[in-house]
């Protein structure tokens, strides 16, 4: 049985590493990216089942990454992770097909 592959796209290396450790302990294959540009590059090379994506990142934010992912026809599940509690961000992400919107503590 193949493991599900999860991509973590987050500019904070400590948060990325913490999420990766947890997910690997749960039996998932995990890849990391530091921003949306790196995230899209990973998705071009690897089959991803789920992406956990921060909104505010340098070079390319999570909303733009999600928009470009959908433009390419990639319908992988996406969960948006952010410290922002703006309803507008949540609406944008959900309109683009994000499956959830999680707030960082």
Beta strands, then each sheet from edge to edge (+ up, - down):
strand 1: 5-9
strand 2: 29-33
strand 3: 50-54
strand 4: 77-82
strand 5: 100-103
sheet 1: 2+ 1+ 3+ 4+ 5+
end
